Amino acid sequence: MIRLRRLRKNDKIRDMLNENRIYLSDFIYPLFVIEGYNIKNEIKSMPDVYQMSIDNILRECENLQNLGVSHIILFGIPDIKDSIGSSALSQDSIVARAVRAIKERFGDMIISVDLCFCEYTDHGHCGILDSNNYVDNDKTLEILAKQAVILAASGADIIAPSAMMDGQIKAIRNILDSNNFVNTLIMSYSTKFASAFYGPFRDVADSTPSFGDRKTYQQNPANRNEAIRESLIDESEGADILMVKPVLSYLDIVRDIRENSLLPLAVYNVSGEYAMLKAAALAGLIDYERTLLEMMVSFKRAGADIIISYHTKEIANLI
C-alpha cells in the first residue's frame, strides 16, 4: 500500500512528485504602447503596469530579456480614433512601428500582437458598426484581415485576434497565407467571455465602449457548451493556439477545452484578477507570493500550456 502521508513528509520527495510545474517559458507579458517619446504612464487600477512610448518599450524589452522573459503581447493606444479604427490600418500604426523597433533591437524576442479595433475606434467597440449600432461582423472581418497582414509584414510572430467575430480565424488565415505569411501563427482568443474582470484593462488600453456592452459578440459566462464549441470552431478554421479569457473563474472551461483539443492552450490572467491580488496584498490579507504561485499552478493543472499575465516579471523573480 502506498503511504501518501509518508511521501508528502519530505520536501525533496514532494518536489520530485509534482504533477504540474510552471516555467518562465510558459509566460507572455502584455505591453501597452502609446504615441510620443519618453512616456511612461502608470495605471492606478493596475500597479506596476504602464502605458509606454516606443523608446520605453525598448527599455522594458531589455529588462525582460535580462529576467529571462522572451515573449510579449503588444496592445496599441493611438492618438487618433475614428468610427472604423483606421489608425490600425496603416504600416505606420503604433503597434506596427513598435514591432519593427523591437525586432530591430531584439531579434529573438517573440512578439504576439493583439488584433482588434476596440482601442482604435471612437465608440470603443471591436469593429465597424451598422445603422443599428451593432458590430457588422462581415465588414469587420475585412479590416481585421487587413490589420493582420500589416502586423505580420512588420515582423509579428503571432497574430492574436480578440474581436470575437464569427469566421475571423478563417479570414485571417486565408489572407496571411495568400500574402506568403504561412509561418505566422494565429493565437485565437477563441473562448472570450463578456466578463466584469476586464475593468482595469479598459483603463490602460482606453477601450471602454462609449455605449452598450460587448455581449452580442463575446461569450455568455453561463454557457459551457457554447464556450467549448467556440474554441473547436476556431481550431477547425486554422487557429494554431486556443485561448480562454479570463481564466480564474473559468478553470472548468480550460479543462473542458483541454479534453476536447490537442492544440496548445493559452489562458489570459486578466487585469481584474491581477488588480484583486494586488489589492489583497496591499491590505495585508494574503501571503502574496504563495498565493500568486498557487494561482499559476492552478492554471497549469487545469490544462493551460501558456499563461498571459501581468505577473510575469514577478514570476521571473520567484522561480
C-alpha positions in Angstrom: 0.0 0.0 0.0 1.3 3.5 -1.0 1.8 5.6 2.1 0.8 9.0 0.8 1.5 10.8 4.1 5.0 9.4 4.1 5.5 10.6 0.5 4.4 14.1 1.5 6.7 14.4 4.5 9.9 15.1 2.7 10.2 18.4 0.7 12.5 16.9 -1.9 10.2 14.0 -2.4 7.2 16.3 -2.7 9.1 18.3 -5.3 10.0 15.2 -7.3 6.4 14.1 -7.3 5.0 17.4 -8.5 2.5 16.7 -11.3 2.5 20.3 -12.6 5.2 22.9 -12.7 5.5 26.4 -14.0 8.3 27.6 -16.2 9.2 31.1 -17.3 8.9 29.9 -20.9 5.2 29.4 -20.2 4.6 33.1 -19.8 3.7 36.0 -22.1 4.0 39.6 -20.8 1.5 42.2 -22.0 2.8 45.7 -23.0 0.9 48.8 -23.9 2.5 51.1 -26.5 1.4 54.7 -26.8 2.4 57.6 -29.2 5.0 60.1 -28.1 8.5 60.0 -26.5 9.8 59.3 -23.0 6.2 58.5 -21.8 5.6 56.0 -19.0 2.1 56.4 -17.5 1.3 54.2 -14.5 -2.2 52.9 -14.4 -3.8 53.5 -10.9 -6.0 50.4 -11.1 -3.1 48.2 -12.2 0.0 48.8 -10.0 3.3 48.4 -11.9 1.6 48.4 -15.3 2.3 51.3 -17.7 1.4 52.9 -21.0 4.8 53.4 -22.6 6.1 55.1 -25.7 8.3 53.0 -28.1 11.6 54.2 -26.5 10.4 53.0 -23.1 9.0 49.8 -24.6 12.5 49.1 -25.9 14.0 49.6 -22.4 11.3 47.3 -21.0 12.2 44.6 -23.5 15.8 44.8 -22.4 14.7 44.4 -18.8 12.5 41.5 -19.7 15.3 39.7 -21.6 17.6 40.2 -18.5 14.9 38.5 -16.5 14.7 35.6 -19.0 11.3 36.7 -20.4 11.3 36.2 -24.2 7.6 36.6 -25.2 5.4 39.7 -25.2 2.0 40.6 -26.5 1.5 44.2 -27.7 -1.6 46.4 -27.4 -1.7 49.8 -29.1 -3.1 53.1 -27.9 -3.4 55.6 -30.8 -3.6 59.3 -30.7 -6.4 59.4 -33.3 -9.6 57.3 -33.2 -12.5 57.2 -35.7 -15.5 55.0 -36.4 -13.6 52.2 -38.2 -10.2 52.4 -36.3 -8.4 53.5 -39.4 -5.2 54.3 -37.5 -4.7 50.5 -37.1 -4.9 50.0 -40.9 -1.5 51.6 -41.8 2.1 50.5 -41.8 2.7 53.5 -39.5 0.2 52.3 -36.9 1.6 52.5 -33.3 1.8 48.7 -33.0 3.4 48.1 -36.4 6.1 50.7 -35.6 6.7 49.1 -32.2 7.1 45.6 -33.6 9.7 46.8 -36.2 11.6 48.7 -33.5 11.6 45.7 -31.1 12.7 43.3 -33.9 15.5 45.6 -34.9 16.9 45.6 -31.3 15.8 42.3 -30.0 15.5 39.9 -32.9 14.9 36.8 -30.8 12.0 38.4 -28.8 8.8 36.6 -29.7 6.1 39.2 -30.4 2.4 38.4 -30.3 0.1 41.3 -31.3 -3.5 41.8 -30.2 -5.7 42.1 -33.3 -8.9 44.1 -32.6 -10.4 47.6 -33.0 -11.7 48.5 -29.6 -8.6 50.6 -28.8 -8.8 52.3 -32.2 -12.5 53.2 -32.6 -14.1 56.3 -31.1 -17.0 54.2 -30.0 -14.9 51.5 -28.3 -16.5 48.5 -30.0 -14.5 45.9 -31.7 -15.3 46.7 -35.3 -17.5 48.6 -37.8 -21.0 49.5 -36.6 -24.1 49.1 -38.7 -27.0 51.5 -38.8 -28.4 50.0 -35.6 -25.2 50.4 -33.7 -24.4 46.6 -33.8 -21.0 45.4 -34.9 -21.2 44.4 -38.6 -19.4 41.0 -38.5 -18.6 40.7 -42.2 -17.3 44.2 -42.7 -15.2 43.8 -39.6 -13.7 40.6 -41.0 -12.3 42.7 -43.9 -10.5 45.2 -41.7 -9.3 42.5 -39.3 -7.7 40.7 -42.2 -6.1 43.9 -43.4 -4.7 44.7 -40.0 -3.3 41.2 -39.7 -1.3 41.5 -42.9 0.2 44.8 -41.8 1.3 43.4 -38.4 2.7 40.2 -40.0 4.6 42.3 -42.5 6.0 44.4 -39.6 7.5 41.3 -38.1 4.9 40.0 -35.6 5.4 36.3 -34.9 1.9 35.6 -33.7 -1.4 37.3 -34.5 -3.8 37.2 -31.6 -7.4 38.1 -32.8 -9.5 39.2 -29.9 -12.5 40.7 -31.7 -14.7 37.5 -31.4 -16.2 37.9 -34.9 -17.6 34.8 -36.4 -15.3 33.5 -39.1 -12.3 35.7 -38.1 -9.8 32.9 -37.9 -10.6 31.6 -41.4 -10.5 35.1 -42.9 -7.2 35.9 -41.2 -5.5 32.5 -42.1 -6.6 32.8 -45.7 -5.2 36.3 -46.1 -2.0 35.6 -44.3 -1.4 32.5 -46.5 -2.2 34.4 -49.7 0.4 37.1 -48.7 3.1 34.5 -48.0 2.9 34.7 -44.2 2.3 31.0 -44.0 4.6 30.7 -40.9 2.8 33.4 -38.9 0.9 31.8 -36.1 -2.6 32.6 -35.0 -3.3 32.5 -31.3 -7.1 32.9 -31.1 -9.0 34.4 -28.2 -11.2 31.5 -29.0 -13.3 31.5 -25.8 -13.5 35.1 -24.6 -16.3 35.8 -22.1 -18.2 39.1 -21.7 -16.6 39.5 -18.3 -16.6 42.0 -15.5 -12.9 41.2 -14.9 -11.8 43.4 -17.7 -12.4 46.8 -16.0 -8.7 47.8 -15.3 -7.6 46.8 -18.8 -10.0 49.3 -20.2 -8.3 52.0 -18.2 -4.8 51.1 -19.6 -6.0 50.5 -23.2 -8.5 53.3 -23.2 -11.1 51.0 -24.8 -14.3 51.3 -22.7 -17.3 51.3 -25.0 -19.0 54.7 -25.3 -22.4 52.9 -25.2 -23.8 49.5 -24.6 -21.6 46.4 -24.0 -19.9 43.6 -25.9 -22.4 40.8 -25.0 -23.5 40.4 -28.6 -20.1 39.1 -29.7 -18.4 37.9 -26.5 -19.3 34.7 -24.7 -22.1 34.3 -22.1 -20.3 33.4 -18.8 -23.2 31.0 -18.1 -22.7 28.8 -21.2 -20.3 25.9 -21.0 -21.1 24.0 -24.2 -21.1 27.2 -26.3 -17.7 28.0 -24.9 -16.2 24.7 -25.9 -17.8 24.9 -29.3 -16.4 28.4 -30.0 -12.8 27.1 -29.5 -13.4 24.0 -31.6 -14.7 26.2 -34.4 -11.6 28.3 -34.3 -9.5 25.1 -34.4 -11.3 23.9 -37.5 -10.7 27.3 -39.2 -6.9 27.2 -38.7 -6.0 28.5 -35.3 -2.6 27.4 -34.1 -3.2 28.2 -30.4 -6.5 28.4 -28.5 -7.2 30.7 -25.5 -9.6 31.1 -22.6 -10.1 34.6 -21.2 -10.5 35.3 -18.3 -9.0 32.3 -16.5 -9.6 32.4 -12.8 -13.4 31.9 -12.8 -13.2 29.7 -15.9 -10.9 26.9 -15.0 -13.6 24.4 -15.7 -13.8 25.7 -19.3 -10.0 25.4 -19.6 -10.2 21.8 -18.6 -13.1 21.2 -21.0 -11.3 22.6 -23.9 -8.1 20.7 -22.9 -10.0 17.5 -23.1 -11.5 18.3 -26.5 -8.5 19.7 -28.3 -4.8 18.8 -28.8 -3.8 22.3 -29.8 -1.7 24.4 -27.4 -3.9 26.2 -25.0 -3.3 29.7 -23.6 -5.1 31.4 -20.7 -5.2 35.2 -20.1 -4.8 36.1 -16.4 -6.7 39.4 -16.9 -6.5 42.8 -15.4 -9.2 42.4 -12.8 -7.6 39.2 -11.5 -4.3 41.0 -11.3 -5.8 44.0 -9.5 -7.6 42.0 -6.9 -4.5 40.1 -5.9 -2.5 43.3 -5.7 -5.3 44.9 -3.6 -5.4 41.9 -1.2 -1.6 42.1 -0.8 -1.7 45.8 -0.1 -4.4 45.2 2.6 -2.2 42.5 4.2 -4.9 39.9 3.6 -2.8 37.2 1.9 0.7 35.8 1.6 1.1 37.4 -1.8 3.9 35.3 -3.3 2.5 31.9 -2.2 -1.0 32.9 -3.4 0.5 34.1 -6.8 2.3 30.8 -7.4 -0.7 28.8 -6.3 -2.8 30.6 -8.9 -0.3 30.0 -11.6 -0.1 26.3 -10.8 -3.9 26.1 -10.9 -3.9 27.3 -14.5 -1.4 24.7 -15.5 -3.2 22.0 -13.6 -6.5 22.9 -15.4 -4.7 22.3 -18.7 -3.0 25.6 -19.8 0.2 25.5 -21.7 0.7 29.3 -22.0 -0.1 32.0 -19.4 -0.5 35.6 -20.4 -0.1 37.5 -17.2 0.8 41.0 -15.8 2.6 39.0 -13.1 5.2 37.6 -15.5 8.1 39.8 -14.2 7.2 38.8 -10.6 7.1 35.1 -11.6 10.6 35.6 -13.2 11.9 36.6 -9.8 10.2 33.8 -8.0 11.1 30.7 -10.0 
